Amino acid sequence: MYRKVMLIDVRTPLEFNSGNVKGSINIPMNEVPKRLDEIRNLEPMIVFCKSGVRSQKVLEFLKNNGIVEVENGGGWMEVNASVNQ
């Protein structure tokens, strides 16, 4: 059975507004800790940023806080290319 995967862009709102993946939501890296309860309801998910560095830190934080269905998508341009194949 197909399950929808939530796409979470952890870049800043300014970065997100300059270009983003269609259907993704913006939860900036610095907001992740205070929005953890909200994020728990979004599994399964792929997190991504500009290059994959921030999203890797977010991935580790989420996994350390019990969120297991999360993957690092890397850079948003790569995620965008995958989504729009």
C-alpha positions in Angstrom: 0.0 0.0 0.0 1.3 3.4 -0.9 1.9 5.9 1.9 2.3 9.6 1.3 5.7 10.9 2.4 5.8 14.4 3.9 8.5 16.6 2.4 10.0 19.0 5.0 12.3 21.8 3.9 14.4 22.9 6.9 15.9 26.0 5.3 15.0 29.5 6.4 11.7 31.0 5.2 13.7 33.4 2.9 15.5 30.4 1.3 12.2 28.5 1.0 10.4 31.4 -0.6 13.2 31.8 -3.2 12.4 28.3 -4.5 11.0 25.1 -3.1 9.7 21.6 -3.8 6.1 21.6 -4.8 4.1 20.1 -1.9 6.8 20.6 0.7 6.3 22.4 3.9 8.8 24.7 5.6 9.9 24.0 9.1 13.2 25.9 9.6 15.9 24.0 11.4 15.8 26.4 14.4 12.1 25.7 14.9 12.3 21.9 14.9 12.8 21.4 18.6 9.8 23.5 19.6 7.6 21.9 16.9 8.6 18.3 17.7 5.0 17.3 18.7 3.7 18.6 15.3 6.5 16.9 13.4 5.7 13.5 15.1 2.4 13.5 13.3 4.1 13.9 9.9 5.8 10.5 9.6 7.0 9.2 7.2 9.0 12.1 6.1 12.0 13.3 4.1 13.9 16.3 5.4 16.1 18.4 3.2 17.8 21.8 2.9 20.3 23.5 0.5 23.0 20.9 0.6 22.0 18.2 3.1 24.1 19.4 6.0 21.3 21.0 8.1 18.9 18.2 7.2 21.4 15.6 8.5 21.5 17.4 11.8 17.7 17.6 11.9 17.5 13.9 11.0 19.8 13.0 13.9 17.8 15.2 16.3 14.5 13.6 15.2 15.8 10.1 15.5 17.2 10.9 19.0 13.7 12.0 19.9 11.9 8.8 18.8 11.0 9.7 15.2 12.1 6.8 13.1 10.4 7.1 9.7 12.6 10.0 8.5 15.2 10.2 5.8 17.7 12.9 4.7 16.9 13.9 1.1 20.0 16.0 0.9 19.7 19.2 -1.2 16.3 20.6 -2.2 17.2 20.7 -5.9 17.9 16.9 -5.8 14.6 16.3 -4.0 12.8 18.6 -6.5 14.3 16.6 -9.5 13.2 13.3 -7.9 9.7 14.6 -7.3 9.3 16.0 -10.8 10.7 13.0 -12.8 
